[in-house]
Amino acid sequence: MDLLKALMDNAGSGNLQKVGAQFGLDSSSVEKVLGQVVPALGSGIKKNTSSAGGLDSLLGALKNGGHQRYLGNVEAAASQAGVQEGNGILGHIFGSKDVSRKVAAQASSASGVSSDVIKKMLPMVATMVMGTLSKQTESGAAAAASAGGSQNLLSSLLDSDNDGSAMDDILDIAKKFF
C-alpha cells in the first residue's frame, strides 16, 4: 500500500472535503494536491530513515508524537498548534523552507492550485501523513516485532508504484525538486 492511498483511506473523504473547505478547494483539487505533495513527503521521510539514527528517530516520533489525532480532526490540523507542529515536521522532512517552496511550486504546476494555497496546506498534510504512518506502524507493530519489520512496513508505504522497491519512486520524485 502506498502512502497516498493509506492517507486517503485513513483520513476519509469527509475529512478531505473539510481540508478543501479550509482553502476553498473542491475534493478533486485536494486529491490533485495530495497526489503531488504526499509522495514528496514520503520521499523526504524515506531519505531521513536511510541516515544514521533516522529510522529510530522516525519510529520514536510515530510512537510518541500523538499524530493520529490529526487524521480524524481537520480542525486540530488547521489550528495554530497543528500548523506549528506541521511546520516542524516539514522542517525535519525537507530540511529547509526552500525545499517546501519547491514542492509547493511543483504541486501547483501539476494541480492548478495556487502555490500560496499549497504552502498553507503543507503543514496540515504533514501532520496527517505522520498520523497515517503512526496508525499504520501501530497496526503493523504486532506483525513487525523488530525494527527491520518496521522498516519493511515503512518501505511498503513509500513504494507508490508497488514494484517492491521505494527507491525508484524516491528518485523520480527527487528529480522534480532537487
DRENROVEX-664265 format. One record per residue: residue in three letters; x, y, z of N, C-alpha, C in turn. Coordinates in steps of 0.02 Angstrom, whole numbers, padded with zeros to 5 digits, always signed. Layout:
BEGIN
alaXYZXYZXYZ ...
% end
This chain:
BEGIN
met+00043-00059+00000+00000+00000+00000+00045+00062+00000 asp+00029+00110-00042+00070+00169-00042+00044+00221+00008 leu+00085+00269+00023+00070+00318+00075+00009+00360+00057 leu+00002+00380-00006-00056+00420-00026-00120+00381-00016 lys-00122+00319-00037-00182+00278-00028-00197+00269+00046 ala-00146+00257+00086-00155+00249+00157-00184+00312+00188 leu-00158+00370+00168-00184+00434+00193-00257+00443+00174 met-00273+00430+00111-00342+00438+00088-00389+00391+00126 asp-00367+00329+00136-00408+00280+00172-00417+00300+00245 asn-00363+00322+00277-00366+00339+00348-00401+00405+00362 ala-00391+00454+00319-00421+00520+00330-00495+00519+00315 gly-00515+00481+00265-00585+00478+00245-00604+00537+00202 ser-00652+00526+00158-00672+00578+00109-00702+00638+00144 gly-00737+00628+00199-00767+00685+00235-00715+00733+00261 asn-00660+00706+00287-00606+00748+00312-00568+00782+00256 leu-00562+00748+00199-00529+00779+00142-00571+00837+00115 gln-00637+00830+00118-00681+00885+00099-00672+00944+00147 lys-00663+00929+00211-00651+00981+00261-00585+01017+00247 val-00534+00979+00227-00470+01010+00209-00481+01058+00150 gly-00518+01035+00101-00533+01077+00043-00571+01140+00063 ala-00619+01132+00108-00659+01190+00131-00616+01242+00165 gln-00563+01220+00199-00517+01267+00233-00485+01314+00182 phe-00478+01291+00119-00441+01328+00069-00482+01345+00007 gly-00547+01333+00011-00591+01348-00046-00580+01302-00105 leu-00562+01239-00092-00549+01191-00145-00601+01135-00145 asp-00615+01109-00204-00659+01051-00207-00618+00987-00196 ser-00652+00932-00187-00618+00868-00172-00569+00848-00225 ser-00586+00861-00288-00541+00843-00343-00475+00881-00339 ser-00479+00945-00323-00419+00986-00316-00376+00963-00257 val-00409+00945-00202-00373+00920-00143-00337+00856-00162 glu-00370+00811-00197-00339+00749-00217-00280+00761-00264 lys-00285+00809-00309-00229+00825-00353-00170+00851-00314 val-00183+00895-00266-00129+00922-00225-00097+00865-00184 leu-00138+00825-00152-00112+00769-00112-00071+00722-00156 gly-00094+00711-00217-00058+00667-00264+00012+00692-00279 gln+00023+00756-00269+00089+00785-00280+00130+00790-00216 val+00100+00814-00162+00139+00828-00102+00152+00767-00058 val+00105+00720-00056+00115+00661-00013+00175+00619-00037 pro+00182+00606-00102+00242+00570-00123+00307+00608-00108 ala+00305+00674-00112+00365+00714-00095+00381+00707-00020 leu+00329+00709+00021+00339+00698+00093+00366+00628+00106 gly+00338+00579+00072+00361+00510+00079+00434+00503+00058 ser+00453+00538+00006+00523+00537-00017+00569+00566+00036 gly+00549+00621+00066+00589+00651+00119+00595+00606+00179 ile+00540+00574+00197+00541+00528+00254+00587+00469+00239 lys+00581+00442+00180+00623+00385+00161+00697+00405+00163 lys+00712+00464+00139+00781+00488+00139+00806+00495+00212 asn+00764+00522+00255+00783+00530+00326+00793+00463+00360 thr+00753+00413+00343+00759+00348+00377+00821+00310+00354 ser+00850+00331+00298+00910+00296+00274+00973+00325+00307 ser+00967+00381+00342+01025+00410+00376+01034+00378+00444 ala+01094+00386+00472+01109+00357+00537+01060+00382+00590 gly+01027+00336+00622+00979+00353+00675+00912+00377+00650 gly+00906+00383+00584+00844+00411+00555+00783+00369+00568 leu+00790+00303+00560+00733+00258+00571+00712+00260+00644 asp+00760+00258+00690+00744+00260+00761+00709+00326+00778 ser+00733+00380+00749+00703+00446+00761+00630+00447+00736 leu+00619+00421+00676+00552+00419+00649+00506+00375+00691 leu+00530+00316+00709+00488+00271+00749+00471+00302+00816 gly+00519+00338+00846+00506+00373+00909+00453+00427+00900 ala+00458+00465+00845+00408+00517+00832+00339+00487+00819 leu+00338+00430+00784+00274+00398+00770+00243+00370+00834 lys+00285+00344+00878+00260+00314+00940+00238+00367+00990 asn+00275+00421+00995+00264+00470+01049+00233+00536+01027 gly+00226+00546+00962+00204+00611+00937+00129+00625+00941 gly+00088+00573+00949+00016+00583+00952-00013+00610+00887 his+00018+00594+00831-00003+00622+00766-00069+00594+00741 gln-00091+00537+00767-00154+00508+00743-00213+00555+00755 arg-00206+00599+00804-00262+00645+00819-00279+00690+00760 tyr-00233+00698+00713-00246+00742+00655-00284+00707+00599 leu-00285+00641+00599-00318+00605+00544-00393+00618+00543 gly-00425+00616+00598-00497+00624+00600-00519+00693+00623 asn-00472+00739+00628-00488+00804+00657-00453+00860+00618 val-00484+00880+00563-00454+00932+00520-00447+00997+00559 glu-00494+01010+00604-00490+01072+00644-00426+01073+00685 ala-00407+01016+00713-00345+01013+00752-00284+01024+00707 ala-00286+00994+00647-00230+01002+00600-00225+01075+00576 ala-00282+01109+00572-00283+01178+00548-00271+01229+00604 ser-00272+01206+00667-00262+01251+00723-00191+01278+00723 gln-00180+01331+00761-00114+01360+00766-00062+01308+00789 ala-00081+01269+00839-00035+01217+00865-00023+01163+00812 gly-00075+01144+00775-00067+01093+00723-00023+01118+00666 val-00032+01180+00646+00009+01209+00593+00081+01215+00616 gln+00091+01236+00679+00159+01241+00706+00193+01172+00706 glu+00156+01122+00728+00184+01055+00729+00198+01031+00657 gly+00152+01046+00612+00162+01028+00541+00223+01062+00511 asn+00234+01125+00529+00294+01159+00504+00358+01128+00532 gly+00355+01105+00594+00412+01069+00623+00425+01004+00586 ile+00372+00969+00570+00378+00906+00532+00409+00920+00463 leu+00384+00972+00430+00410+00990+00364+00485+01007+00368 gly+00504+01044+00420+00574+01062+00428+00617+01000+00437 his+00591+00952+00473+00629+00890+00484+00632+00849+00420 ile+00576+00844+00384+00574+00803+00324+00614+00834+00267 phe+00604+00898+00255+00635+00930+00197+00701+00965+00213 gly+00711+00984+00275+00773+01016+00294+00776+01091+00284 ser+00734+01117+00239+00735+01189+00228+00668+01212+00198 lys+00655+01276+00208+00594+01305+00179+00599+01308+00103 asp+00660+01311+00077+00668+01312+00004+00641+01249-00028 val+00653+01192+00003+00627+01129-00024+00551+01129-00020 ser+00523+01153+00035+00450+01157+00041+00421+01201-00014 arg+00454+01256-00027+00431+01302-00080+00434+01268-00148 lys+00487+01230-00161+00493+01194-00224+00438+01141-00231 val+00424+01107-00176+00370+01057-00176+00304+01092-00192 ala+00291+01148-00161+00229+01185-00173+00225+01209-00245 ala+00280+01234-00272+00281+01259-00341+00268+01202-00390 gln+00300+01145-00379+00291+01087-00423+00219+01062-00418 ala+00193+01058-00358+00124+01035-00348+00075+01084-00380 ser+00090+01148-00377+00047+01198-00407+00044+01190-00483 ser+00102+01181-00514+00102+01174-00587+00067+01110-00609 ala+00070+01058-00569+00038+00995-00586-00037+00993-00570 ser-00057+01031-00519-00127+01027-00496-00170+01087-00517 gly-00138+01142-00533-00176+01203-00549-00198+01242-00488 val-00178+01221-00429-00193+01255-00366-00136+01303-00351 ser-00151+01362-00328-00101+01412-00312-00048+01386-00264 ser+00015+01403-00278+00068+01380-00233+00060+01411-00164 asp+00031+01471-00159+00019+01501-00093-00030+01459-00052 val-00081+01433-00085-00129+01389-00051-00094+01324-00030 ile-00054+01296-00074-00020+01234-00059+00029+01243-00001 lys+00063+01300+00001+00109+01314+00057+00071+01314+00123 lys+00009+01339+00123-00031+01339+00183-00058+01269+00200 met-00068+01228+00149-00092+01160+00159-00038+01113+00185 leu+00024+01125+00165+00078+01079+00180+00084+01060+00254 pro+00080+01108+00301+00085+01087+00371+00029+01040+00393 met-00032+01053+00368-00088+01009+00384-00077+00939+00356 val-00055+00938+00293-00044+00873+00260+00013+00836+00296 ala+00065+00872+00317+00121+00840+00352+00097+00806+00416 thr+00054+00839+00454+00029+00809+00516-00014+00748+00501 met-00052+00752+00447-00096+00696+00429-00054+00637+00403 val+00000+00652+00366+00044+00598+00343+00076+00563+00402 met+00100+00602+00450+00130+00572+00510+00077+00532+00548 gly+00016+00556+00550-00038+00519+00582-00051+00454+00547 thr-00049+00455+00481-00059+00394+00441-00003+00345+00455 leu+00059+00368+00453+00115+00324+00466+00111+00296+00537 ser+00091+00338+00584+00085+00315+00653+00032+00260+00659 lys-00024+00271+00627-00077+00222+00630-00056+00157+00595 gln-00026+00163+00537-00004+00104+00500+00050+00066+00538 thr+00096+00103+00568+00150+00072+00606+00122+00036+00667 glu+00075+00069+00701+00044+00039+00759+00006-00024+00740 ser-00031-00020+00684-00069-00078+00660-00023-00135+00640 gly+00034-00118+00611+00081-00169+00589+00130-00190+00643 ala+00127-00159+00701+00176-00174+00754+00172-00246+00777 ala+00112-00274+00779+00106-00343+00801+00139-00390+00750 ala+00132-00373+00687+00162-00414+00635+00237-00401+00627 ala+00257-00340+00645+00327-00320+00637+00358-00307+00705 ala+00380-00359+00738+00405-00352+00806+00475-00322+00808 ser+00510-00322+00752+00578-00296+00751+00582-00231+00712 ala+00637-00195+00719+00647-00133+00681+00648-00148+00607 gly+00675-00205+00587+00676-00224+00516+00605-00230+00490 gly+00561-00257+00530+00491-00262+00510+00460-00194+00503 ser+00477-00147+00547+00451-00079+00541+00478-00046+00479 gln+00542-00059+00464+00572-00031+00403+00534-00057+00342 asn+00518-00123+00342+00482-00151+00286+00413-00121+00279 leu+00379-00109+00335+00314-00078+00334+00319-00007+00304 leu+00367+00032+00328+00376+00100+00302+00394+00099+00228 ser+00437+00053+00208+00456+00048+00138+00396+00033+00095 ser+00352-00011+00119+00292-00027+00079+00246+00033+00072 leu+00243+00075+00123+00202+00135+00118+00231+00187+00071 leu+00297+00187+00065+00330+00236+00022+00339+00211-00049 asp+00321+00149-00064+00328+00120-00130+00264+00134-00170 ser+00262+00192-00204+00200+00214-00236+00180+00173-00297 asp+00228+00141-00331+00209+00101-00390+00205+00026-00375 asn+00212+00009-00311+00204-00060-00288+00247-00110-00325 asp+00309-00090-00341+00354-00136-00375+00401-00171-00327 gly+00392-00159-00262+00433-00191-00212+00493-00151-00190 ser+00504-00093-00222+00560-00050-00204+00536+00022-00203 ala+00551+00056-00149+00533+00127-00144+00586+00172-00176 met+00645+00145-00189+00700+00187-00213+00685+00219-00280 asp+00655+00183-00328+00640+00213-00393+00588+00269-00386 asp+00541+00260-00341+00491+00312-00329+00523+00374-00299 ile+00569+00364-00253+00603+00420-00220+00646+00457-00271 leu+00682+00421-00312+00724+00453-00363+00682+00492-00413 asp+00625+00465-00434+00582+00501-00481+00556+00566-00450 ile+00536+00563-00387+00511+00622-00353+00567+00672-00341 ala+00624+00648-00320+00680+00692-00306+00702+00731-00368 lys+00698+00700-00426+00717+00735-00488+00676+00797-00498 lys+00614+00798-00474+00570+00856-00483+00589+00914-00438 phe+00620+00900-00381+00629+00951-00331+00701+00972-00319 phe+00748+00930-00339+00818+00945-00323+00859+00953-00385 
% end
